[in-house]
Amino acid sequence: MDKKTQVKFLSKEKKDGYYILSISVSMNDKRKKYKIYAFDNDILYEIKKLSDENLTKFAIIQMKKWLKDSNNNLPKDRYRILINYGVVTTNNIQSFLTIQKENSDLVRTNITISAPLFEWAKAKAKKESTSLSDLVSRGLITLKDSEKEIDAWIKEQGSYVRKKLAGYGSFEVFHYMPNNYKDYKTETLKDALKNAELDRTGWPIGAYLSRENLKPRPQSDGGIKAEYTGSFFLRFDYWYAKTKGEFYFSRNLDSDSKESKVKPNSLLYFDTLVWRVAEAIEHCISYYRSLNVNEQEQIKIKLTLYGLRNRVLSAWNPSRASTLFKYVCDTEKSSWETEISLENLIKTLDEVIYDAVKKLVLMFDFFVPSEEVITDILNREYRKSRT
């Protein structure tokens, strides 16, 4: 650890068959608290004797390993579980596992897996021709895609879209449930996608068409994908829904559309960006509601603009455009992301929209729109544009 890092053992709590070890980590000017859930067998494998001194050393060593696994950065998750010599990290300990005294199918580990994870684990074990216990012994983290795998999939989709757009700018949306283990059937996804479609600003995000040559297609991984080109407005519109609730969407920027009267790659329309951000987040809410997702479920959302370099900030509405021509972008892309419960996303929708827009346009010479302007665009234009 080359950064100024201090690991401090705080306390231990003995439970039936395991310990909860609390540790604080200070790195540069930041400090966070973490908890390690360590089963007796996993502790004894490392330190041989359960003394206070040994437990303190064990906790500090495990925290340093966790930091190393996080590329010497403060881990994003707050909890780490050591079980059957495997490792699991999570930010939601209650939904991930509960400790039980009673016997179960996993008696050797004294845990009960939450229902969605259990069903997925059974299916994975069957697919791999192995046992559920074998999966647990390898660490439950193997049961779901890592962030690196998810990032790789997003990059794959983005590369495909940008190749199709051949140099035009794009607006990219991705959201998923980081703590979800449930697989949705293709038919369930299909129904949810249809129900999630919003009637807001003409061509909707996640449009689900029925014409044979345009309708979305099932994929070999159980997901659904759609690709649209050649309309008076669109250069390219693409979305892909996967079986665990992941949703990717990308489309050309409004200022680069075929109906735009300005030179492609020259402007970014600020007001229509507000529309797109609002619609993307509202579609996200609508989609997960259509999948009957619990409102306590955490949602990760990422929005990215590509092809921004040398664009000037403008607006589709001429009265707004006249005040924006001094802002130029010197970077190729701009991103915003958040992790929030579905419930809080619904409750704080306008605040989230403002935060996203503010971050996305900051690359235009540090331009910061007022919250009143964003609210005005939302209420007087976007929300009255429903057809």
MONORPE-V469754 format. One record per pair of residues at least 4 apart in sequence whose ideal C-beta (glycine too) atoms are under 6 Angstrom apart, sorted by sequence separation. I is the first residue (numbers start at 0). GAP is how many residues later the second one is. D is the distance in whole Angstrom. If there is no record, write none. Layout:
BEGIN
i	gap	d
I	GAP	D
I	GAP	D
END
This chain:
BEGIN
i	gap	d
0	4	4
37	4	5
53	4	6
91	4	6
102	4	5
112	4	5
116	4	6
129	4	5
137	4	5
144	4	4
183	4	5
191	4	6
218	4	5
241	4	4
251	4	5
261	4	6
278	4	6
292	4	5
339	4	5
343	4	6
347	4	6
368	4	5
375	4	5
376	4	5
377	4	5
378	4	6
13	5	6
25	5	5
37	5	5
48	5	6
66	5	6
69	5	4
105	5	6
112	5	4
124	5	5
144	5	5
164	5	6
183	5	5
208	5	4
209	5	6
254	5	6
261	5	5
287	5	4
314	5	4
339	5	5
368	5	6
377	5	6
89	6	4
124	6	6
197	6	5
208	6	5
217	6	6
218	6	5
227	6	6
240	6	5
314	6	4
360	6	5
11	7	6
12	7	4
24	7	6
46	7	4
80	7	4
124	7	5
196	7	5
228	7	5
313	7	5
103	8	5
215	8	5
216	8	6
239	8	5
255	8	5
11	9	5
23	9	5
65	9	6
79	9	5
196	9	6
227	9	4
314	9	6
124	10	6
215	10	4
238	10	4
313	10	5
10	11	5
22	11	5
46	11	5
78	11	5
120	11	6
196	11	6
226	11	5
312	11	5
9	12	4
45	12	6
76	12	4
99	12	5
237	12	5
254	12	4
21	13	5
76	13	6
77	13	6
225	13	5
254	13	6
311	13	6
8	14	6
9	14	6
65	14	6
76	14	5
78	14	5
96	14	5
97	14	6
120	14	6
193	14	5
236	14	5
254	14	5
312	14	4
19	15	6
20	15	4
192	15	5
224	15	5
253	15	5
7	16	5
235	16	6
311	16	5
19	17	6
223	17	5
234	17	4
353	17	5
356	17	6
6	18	6
222	18	6
253	18	4
310	18	5
17	19	6
18	19	5
94	19	6
222	19	4
5	20	4
153	20	5
222	20	6
335	20	5
353	20	5
17	21	4
221	21	4
307	21	4
4	22	5
120	22	6
16	23	6
308	23	5
335	23	4
2	24	5
3	24	6
232	24	5
335	24	5
83	25	6
35	26	5
82	26	6
231	26	6
232	26	5
333	26	5
108	27	6
231	27	6
305	27	5
303	29	6
304	29	5
333	29	4
303	31	4
185	32	5
330	32	5
205	33	5
302	33	5
328	34	5
188	35	5
301	35	4
328	35	5
22	36	6
185	36	5
143	37	6
300	37	6
326	37	4
20	38	4
326	38	5
299	39	5
22	40	5
41	40	4
326	40	5
297	41	6
31	42	5
11	43	6
267	43	5
269	43	6
297	43	6
298	43	6
33	44	6
34	44	5
35	44	5
36	44	4
37	44	4
38	44	6
204	44	6
266	44	6
270	44	5
271	44	5
266	45	6
267	45	6
269	45	5
270	45	5
295	45	6
296	45	5
268	46	6
270	46	5
8	47	5
26	47	5
266	47	4
268	47	5
294	47	5
192	48	6
294	48	4
270	49	6
292	49	6
8	50	5
8	51	6
312	51	4
83	52	6
85	52	6
86	52	5
87	52	5
188	52	5
6	53	5
83	53	4
85	53	3
87	53	5
302	53	6
287	54	6
304	55	6
6	56	5
183	59	5
182	60	5
119	61	5
284	61	6
119	63	6
116	64	4
179	64	5
115	65	5
179	65	6
115	66	4
167	67	6
176	68	5
175	69	6
175	70	4
0	71	5
164	71	5
163	72	5
174	72	6
173	74	5
200	74	5
204	74	5
204	75	6
277	75	5
172	76	4
276	76	6
160	77	5
205	77	6
171	78	4
204	78	5
199	79	5
276	79	5
169	80	5
170	80	6
276	80	5
169	82	6
170	82	6
156	83	6
273	83	6
94	84	6
167	84	5
168	84	4
197	84	6
15	85	6
197	85	6
91	87	5
164	87	6
168	87	5
195	87	6
167	88	4
160	89	4
195	90	4
156	91	5
195	91	4
16	93	5
195	94	5
194	95	4
167	96	6
191	98	4
191	99	5
273	100	6
277	100	6
273	103	5
277	104	6
170	105	5
270	106	5
172	107	5
274	107	5
174	109	5
178	119	6
176	120	5
177	120	6
177	122	5
174	124	6
175	124	6
174	126	4
173	128	5
172	130	6
171	132	4
170	134	6
169	136	5
168	137	6
168	138	3
200	184	5
199	186	6
198	187	6
198	188	6
END
